[in-house]
């Protein structure tokens, strides 16, 4: 069964044959059912119902980011419930706000759904947003969005954050002598996804919901792939501790650490003994949404960050941005949506 919402409730019970779909109910009635389930933002001045929301911005500045998830390249319905999809769409954007050292305050959500998608499935997506915001960023909520139609289910999220008077933590300010630290898990989402690709498909290689349930029961890392738990509060902790650079590790540690090195004009050297029992997967696997940060050597690295490397001069070689244990790293580097699955994407 390619789509878990086709003919099935998220709790596994059969969907009634006359279940409301987005086509039979229409946009206005669908939105009326979704909005009450969405999380509320503590920064809302004007919420859903007008042409645009109005948010409080006490700092005078705000952080803004956007990301999308599309059924197929970004997730499989046979492997994820609608609640999982809502949770992950929220979490990936919350992590980007946190990586700037900001507090997430509001989300705007646009969804394009197939005509025959049950409204109950969209309600469950909304539940996933509510659950993620409550668990990861209390006070952040959905302040508006849009609903349209597409053969491929798509959810696009724009997230906003409050800097609370602090300077944003950029990728471009790491300096030689800094230590490199990470908060969150590395490689677990990749291991979960690999288990799904290996054992949660039928004889033709098509994702299978029944087999996915069995894999999830045996492989705890599948839950990290479905519902990542980025350490959102650690972003503010890093900023307060004087972090010089930071980013969300979404595409793999090696690829994202290389981005910091490139932006800052430095080399980052990682210690394989600090990357857990499977350094190769920690380096190449993405979607854990850990936070990678650099701190001055004299700074007190805050919890839950742990030191995994150091920032070094580039040594004149512009190609040498990343090394592991002092040796240039040339292994697989993570997820690129234009080159297919590589580590944890897809």
C-alpha positions as CSV (number, residue, x, y, z in Angstrom):
1,X,0.0,0.0,0.0
2,X,1.9,3.0,-1.2
3,X,0.0,5.7,0.7
4,X,-0.8,5.0,4.4
5,X,-3.8,7.4,4.3
6,X,-5.4,5.6,1.4
7,X,-8.1,3.4,2.9
8,X,-6.6,3.5,6.4
9,X,-6.8,5.7,9.5
10,X,-3.5,6.5,11.2
11,X,-4.5,4.3,14.0
12,X,-4.8,1.3,11.6
13,X,-8.6,1.1,11.5
14,X,-10.3,1.0,8.2
15,X,-11.3,4.4,6.7
16,X,-15.1,4.6,6.0
17,X,-15.9,4.3,2.3
18,X,-17.6,7.7,2.4
19,X,-14.8,9.5,4.3
20,X,-14.6,13.2,3.5
21,X,-11.8,14.1,1.0
22,X,-10.4,17.5,0.3
23,X,-12.3,17.4,-3.0
24,X,-15.7,16.6,-1.6
25,X,-15.4,19.0,1.3
26,X,-13.7,22.0,-0.3
27,X,-11.0,24.4,0.8
28,X,-13.0,26.5,3.3
29,X,-14.5,23.6,5.2
30,X,-11.2,21.7,5.2
31,X,-9.4,24.7,6.7
32,X,-12.1,25.1,9.3
33,X,-11.3,21.6,10.5
34,X,-7.6,22.0,10.4
35,X,-7.0,25.4,12.1
36,X,-8.4,24.4,15.5
37,X,-5.9,21.6,15.6
38,X,-2.8,23.7,14.9
39,X,-0.6,25.2,17.6
40,X,-1.1,28.8,18.6
41,X,1.8,31.3,18.6
42,X,2.5,33.4,21.7
43,X,3.7,36.2,19.3
44,X,0.4,36.5,17.4
45,X,-1.2,39.9,17.2
46,X,-3.4,38.9,14.2
47,X,-3.7,35.2,13.4
48,X,-5.4,33.1,10.7
49,X,-8.4,34.7,9.0
50,X,-7.0,37.8,7.3
51,X,-4.8,38.2,4.3
52,X,-1.7,38.1,6.4
53,X,-0.8,37.5,10.1
54,X,0.7,40.2,12.3
55,X,3.4,39.1,14.7
56,X,5.1,40.9,17.6
57,X,8.8,41.5,17.0
58,X,10.2,43.0,20.2
59,X,13.8,42.8,19.0
60,X,13.0,44.9,15.9
61,X,14.5,42.1,13.8
62,X,13.4,38.6,13.0
63,X,14.9,35.4,11.6
64,X,13.0,33.8,8.7
65,X,13.6,30.5,6.9
66,X,11.6,28.2,4.7
67,X,11.7,24.5,3.7
68,X,9.5,22.0,2.0
69,X,8.7,18.3,2.0
70,X,7.4,16.4,-1.0
71,X,6.0,12.9,-1.0
72,X,8.5,10.8,-2.9
73,X,11.8,12.5,-2.7
74,X,11.5,13.6,1.0
75,X,9.3,10.9,2.6
76,X,7.2,7.8,1.8
77,X,3.6,7.6,2.9
78,X,4.1,3.8,3.5
79,X,6.8,4.7,6.0
80,X,5.4,7.7,7.7
81,X,2.0,8.6,9.2
82,X,0.5,12.0,8.5
83,X,1.4,13.0,12.1
84,X,5.0,12.1,11.4
85,X,5.0,14.3,8.3
86,X,3.6,17.3,10.2
87,X,6.1,16.8,13.1
88,X,9.1,16.5,10.7
89,X,8.0,19.5,8.6
90,X,7.8,21.6,11.8
91,X,11.1,20.2,13.3
92,X,13.2,20.9,10.2
93,X,12.2,24.5,10.2
94,X,12.5,25.0,14.0
95,X,16.1,23.7,13.7
96,X,17.0,26.3,11.2
97,X,15.7,29.1,13.4
98,X,17.6,27.7,16.4
99,X,20.8,27.5,14.3
100,X,20.7,31.3,14.1
101,X,20.6,31.5,17.9
102,X,16.9,32.6,17.8
103,X,13.8,31.4,19.5
104,X,11.2,30.1,17.1
105,X,8.0,32.1,17.3
106,X,5.7,31.3,14.4
107,X,5.2,29.1,11.4
108,X,3.3,29.7,8.1
109,X,2.3,26.4,6.5
110,X,1.3,25.9,2.8
111,X,0.0,22.4,1.8
112,X,-0.8,21.0,-1.7
113,X,-2.8,17.8,-1.4
114,X,-4.2,15.3,-3.9
115,X,-8.0,15.5,-4.5
116,X,-8.7,12.2,-2.8
117,X,-6.7,12.9,0.4
118,X,-9.0,12.4,3.4
119,X,-9.5,15.6,5.4
120,X,-8.8,13.4,8.4
121,X,-5.3,12.9,7.1
122,X,-4.8,16.6,6.9
123,X,-6.1,17.0,10.5
124,X,-3.5,14.4,11.5
125,X,-0.8,16.5,9.7
126,X,-1.9,19.5,11.8
127,X,-1.7,17.3,14.9
128,X,1.9,16.6,14.1
129,X,2.6,20.3,13.9
130,X,1.0,20.8,17.2
131,X,2.8,18.0,18.9
132,X,6.2,19.1,17.5
133,X,5.8,22.7,18.6
134,X,4.7,21.6,22.1
135,X,7.6,19.3,22.5
136,X,10.4,21.3,20.8
137,X,9.5,25.0,20.9
138,X,6.6,25.8,23.3
139,X,5.1,29.1,22.4
140,X,5.7,28.7,18.7
141,X,2.6,28.1,16.6
142,X,1.0,28.3,13.1
143,X,-0.2,31.8,12.2
144,X,-1.4,31.2,8.6
145,X,-0.9,29.4,5.4
146,X,-2.5,28.1,2.2
147,X,-4.2,25.0,0.8
148,X,-4.0,23.9,-2.8
149,X,-4.0,20.8,-4.9
150,X,-1.3,18.6,-6.4
151,X,-0.8,15.0,-7.4
152,X,2.2,14.9,-5.0
153,X,1.5,15.9,-1.5
154,X,3.7,18.9,-0.6
155,X,4.1,20.9,2.6
156,X,6.0,24.1,2.6
157,X,6.8,25.9,5.9
158,X,8.1,29.3,6.6
159,X,9.4,29.8,10.1
160,X,10.1,33.0,12.1
161,X,12.3,33.5,15.1
162,X,13.1,36.2,17.8
163,X,16.8,37.1,18.4
164,X,15.9,38.7,21.7
165,X,18.5,41.4,21.3
166,X,21.4,39.1,20.4
167,X,23.4,39.1,17.2
168,X,22.6,36.2,14.9
169,X,25.0,33.4,14.8
170,X,26.2,33.0,11.2
171,X,28.2,30.3,9.4
172,X,30.9,32.7,8.4
173,X,32.6,33.7,11.7
174,X,34.4,30.6,12.8
175,X,38.1,31.4,13.5
176,X,41.2,29.3,13.8
177,X,41.6,28.2,17.4
178,X,37.9,27.6,17.9
179,X,36.6,24.3,19.1
180,X,33.8,22.5,17.1
181,X,30.9,21.0,19.0
182,X,27.6,19.3,18.3
183,X,24.3,19.0,20.1
184,X,22.0,16.2,19.2
185,X,22.4,12.9,17.5
186,X,24.5,12.0,14.5
187,X,23.8,9.3,12.0
188,X,20.7,7.8,13.7
189,X,18.2,9.1,11.1
190,X,20.5,7.7,8.3
191,X,20.6,4.3,10.0
192,X,16.8,4.3,10.4
193,X,16.3,5.2,6.7
194,X,18.7,2.5,5.6
195,X,16.8,-0.1,7.5
196,X,13.6,1.0,5.8
197,X,15.1,0.8,2.4
198,X,16.6,-2.6,3.2
199,X,13.6,-4.3,4.8
200,X,10.5,-2.2,4.5
201,X,9.9,-2.8,0.8
202,X,8.1,-5.5,-1.1
203,X,9.5,-7.9,-3.7
204,X,9.4,-5.2,-6.3
205,X,11.2,-2.6,-4.1
206,X,8.0,-0.7,-3.4
207,X,7.8,0.8,0.2
208,X,5.4,-1.4,2.3
209,X,3.6,-0.1,5.4
210,X,3.3,-3.5,7.1
211,X,7.0,-4.3,6.7
212,X,7.8,-0.7,7.8
213,X,5.9,-1.3,11.1
214,X,8.0,-4.4,11.7
215,X,11.2,-2.6,11.0
216,X,10.3,0.3,13.3
217,X,9.6,-2.1,16.1
218,X,13.1,-3.6,15.7
219,X,15.2,-0.5,14.8
220,X,14.7,2.4,17.2
221,X,16.6,4.7,14.8
222,X,13.5,4.7,12.5
223,X,11.8,7.0,15.0
224,X,14.6,9.5,14.6
225,X,14.1,9.5,10.8
226,X,10.4,9.9,11.2
227,X,10.3,12.4,14.0
228,X,13.7,14.1,14.5
229,X,14.1,15.9,17.8
230,X,16.5,18.8,17.2
231,X,17.8,20.4,20.4
232,X,16.1,23.7,19.8
233,X,16.9,25.3,23.1
234,X,20.6,24.6,22.5
235,X,20.7,27.3,19.8
236,X,20.1,30.0,22.4
237,X,22.5,28.4,24.8
238,X,25.2,28.5,22.1
239,X,24.5,32.1,21.3
240,X,24.7,33.1,25.0
241,X,28.0,31.2,25.3
242,X,29.6,33.1,22.5
243,X,29.3,30.7,19.6
244,X,31.2,32.1,16.5
245,X,29.4,30.0,13.9
246,X,26.5,27.5,13.9
247,X,24.2,25.6,11.5
248,X,21.6,22.8,11.4
249,X,23.1,19.5,10.4
250,X,20.4,18.5,7.9
251,X,22.4,17.1,5.0
252,X,25.2,15.2,6.8
253,X,27.9,16.3,9.2
254,X,30.7,16.3,6.6
255,X,28.8,18.3,4.1
256,X,27.5,20.8,6.6
257,X,30.8,21.2,8.5
258,X,32.3,21.9,5.1
259,X,29.8,24.7,4.6
260,X,30.9,26.4,7.8
261,X,34.6,26.0,6.7
262,X,33.8,27.4,3.3
263,X,31.9,30.4,4.6
264,X,34.5,31.2,7.3
265,X,37.6,30.6,5.1
266,X,39.0,28.0,7.5
267,X,39.5,24.2,7.8
268,X,37.5,22.1,10.2
269,X,39.2,19.0,11.6
270,X,36.9,16.4,13.2
271,X,37.9,13.6,15.6
272,X,36.6,10.3,14.6
273,X,36.7,9.0,18.2
274,X,34.2,11.7,19.1
275,X,31.6,10.7,16.5
276,X,30.3,7.6,18.2
277,X,30.5,3.9,17.2
278,X,29.9,4.5,13.5
279,X,31.9,7.5,12.4
280,X,31.3,6.9,8.7
281,X,27.5,7.2,9.1
282,X,27.9,10.1,11.5
283,X,29.8,11.9,8.8
284,X,27.6,11.1,5.8
285,X,24.1,10.7,7.3
286,X,21.7,13.6,7.5
287,X,18.3,14.5,8.9
288,X,19.1,14.2,12.6
289,X,19.0,18.0,12.7
290,X,21.7,18.3,15.3
291,X,23.3,21.7,15.8
292,X,26.9,22.2,14.9
293,X,28.6,25.2,16.5
294,X,32.1,26.7,16.9
295,X,33.2,28.3,20.2
296,X,36.3,30.3,21.1
297,X,38.8,28.1,22.9
298,X,38.4,30.0,26.1
299,X,34.6,29.7,26.1
300,X,32.7,27.3,28.3
301,X,30.9,25.0,25.9
302,X,27.3,24.7,27.1
303,X,25.3,21.6,27.5
304,X,24.2,19.6,25.5
305,X,27.0,20.4,23.2
306,X,30.0,18.1,23.1
307,X,33.4,18.9,21.4
308,X,34.1,16.9,18.3
309,X,36.9,18.8,16.6
310,X,38.8,22.1,16.0
311,X,38.9,25.0,13.6
312,X,42.3,25.3,11.9
313,X,43.8,27.7,9.3
314,X,43.1,26.8,5.7
315,X,46.8,26.3,5.0
316,X,46.5,28.0,1.6
317,X,44.7,25.1,0.0
318,X,41.2,26.4,-0.8
319,X,40.0,22.8,-1.5
320,X,41.0,21.6,1.9
321,X,38.0,22.6,3.9
322,X,37.4,19.4,6.0
323,X,39.7,16.8,7.6
324,X,39.1,13.9,9.9
325,X,41.9,13.1,12.3
326,X,44.1,15.4,10.4
327,X,43.6,13.8,7.0
328,X,41.6,15.4,4.2
329,X,38.1,13.9,4.1
330,X,37.0,12.7,0.7
331,X,34.2,10.2,1.6
332,X,30.5,10.5,0.7
333,X,29.1,13.7,2.0
334,X,25.4,13.6,2.5
335,X,22.1,14.5,0.9
336,X,21.8,16.5,-2.3
337,X,18.2,16.5,-3.7
338,X,19.5,16.8,-7.3
339,X,21.8,13.8,-7.0
340,X,19.5,11.3,-5.4
341,X,19.7,9.4,-2.1
342,X,23.2,9.6,-0.5
343,X,23.5,8.8,3.2
344,X,20.1,9.8,4.6
345,X,18.1,11.8,2.2
346,X,15.2,10.5,0.1
